[in-house]
Amino acid sequence: MSWINSLMARSFGRKPKKAATPAFVFSPAPAPREESPASKKTAGSVFPRFQSTAGDQLSPRLNDRFAAARIKLRSAFTPSQPITDKRMFAGRIDVLTTLIRSLEDQRVHVIMYGERGIGKTSLVHVLTQAAEEARYIVVYCSCGAGSTFDEIFRAVAADVPLLFHRGFAPTADAAEKGGTLADLLPAGPLSPRLVADLFAKLTGTRLLVVLDEFDVCESPDFRRNIAELIKNLSDRSIRTQLVIAGVAADLTELVQHIPSIRRNIFALQVPKMSAAEISHLVENGEEISGISFDKAALDYIVFVANGSPYFASLLSHHAGLAAIDNARNSVTVEDVSMAVDQALTEFRGRISKHSQIQIDQAAKSGVRHVLGVMAGAALFNSGRFDARDVDALYPSAANAATFKATIEELASKHILLEANEDEYGRGYHFAEEAVLPYLWILAAQKRFLENRKAADAQVEAAKIENKAPAASPQSQDKIVAPEKAAVQPTVATGRAAGRP
């Protein structure tokens, strides 16, 4: 492929010659241009201001009837922050029920894993609220790269009152003065056995220790100690359970020494959300913000989100602001299109310049759309796809063979893709993680708008030929709903759930 060869030349070492620098020529600086009173007034009137104060109150200098709606919209859709209020929690009721029953009925420890942006932390926060309502003592810890076992469990012990230690009466001085289990710990490093001995003396309550961002911790000793603590707690039926959450492709990638604790844990790979759950997420936001999304706008968000609560919240947030900026409280397809463009700008900014050049070259050859569809299949499969995904998404044998050959050539020359062999056969990974959402959203935007344009053309043709009555906006929307679209990434991503 000539475009691949030209891209190789551009990417690796052949730089265009610089134009000759012209001789320096002195020229007087232009006289400063006077600003007219009208332009000064215009500049002052459009100068951007914050819409609310740091206390989340409306700015008294602002005369904007939609200012209150902006504040509500920020609370309704929070793409950069997890859900912390169960009123905003959408879908996944079955998942939450399963987690609660695992903790309450089976008395096991829970490990949640999955891709970034799939909603693990939001799920943890809502589970935490449910446990606190049941009078559990819940201690939430977000792990860091340098987290140690001693540091984490000294912090946990400091949040457990001595009131629940069976060696202290409720009226004991230490308990009445607000003492905690941390007061009983020795000065030296903590071991899993020592922590288990301390928690074994809990009475009258249950302790839930949440370790979020577990994958970030780099210490093998920390992970080994956690596995040993789980075994100690389980073998002695201690009233303390762990909930661990982190980014991982499979369970063994997240926790070491799994065989010794396998029967003591419930492992859950957090699945992507269904179309109905994404719709529910947007509907929750409608209730909180007072901003409505018409059917076509909702379908657009569901299609592009591809099961990601992060994508859905991001697009809903930007689309809602676009509607408010146009003095409307109803979001249309055009608002979502603006939101998609803004999201693409954000995602492109996270991609290296090297990959940006390769993506642009792929667009010129027409291959970028295929890579985008593959990115949709790989988003929730650790960035991996293989020939089976190509077959599922492109049923035509001729097209599939052509695309497979192109993908193999790109991988062999390390252009956006890398090939690897594993227990599932030959697969492909995107060389840069940030490329996946960008390519997928580009492809989804193109396909959704093409489908909508085709549907509108069919309706117009039917009107002209008088073969059918004019379709309502609702019926047009049904034609372009994501589940009816020609490309259905859920076919591949759903099948891929059993793979790494």
Secondary structure, 3 states (H helix, E strand, C coil): CHHHHHHHHHHCCCCCCCCCCCCCCCCCCCCCCCCCHHHHHHHHHHCCCCCECCCCCECCCCCCCCHHHHHHHHHHCCCCCCCCCHHHCCCCHHHHHHHHHHHHCCCCEEEEEECCCCCHHHHHHHHHHHHHHCCCEEEEEECCCCCCHHHHHHHHHCCCEHHHECCCCCCCHHHHCCCEHHHHCCCCCCCHHHHHHHHCCECCCCEEEEEECHHHCCCHHHHHHHHHHHHHHHHCCCCEEEEEEEECCCHHHHCCCHHHCHHHEEEEECCCCCHHHHHHHHHHHHHHHCCEECHHHHHHHHHHHCCCHHHHHHHHHHHHHHHHHCCCCEECHHHHHHHHHHHHHHHHCCCCHHHHHHHHHHHHHCCHHHHHHHHHHHCCCCCEEEHHHHHHHCCCHHHHHHHHHHHHHHHHCCCCEEEEEECCEEEEEECCCCHHHHHHHHHHHHHHHHHHHHHHHHHHHHHHHCCCCCCCHHHHHHHCCHHHCCCCHHHHHHHHHHCC
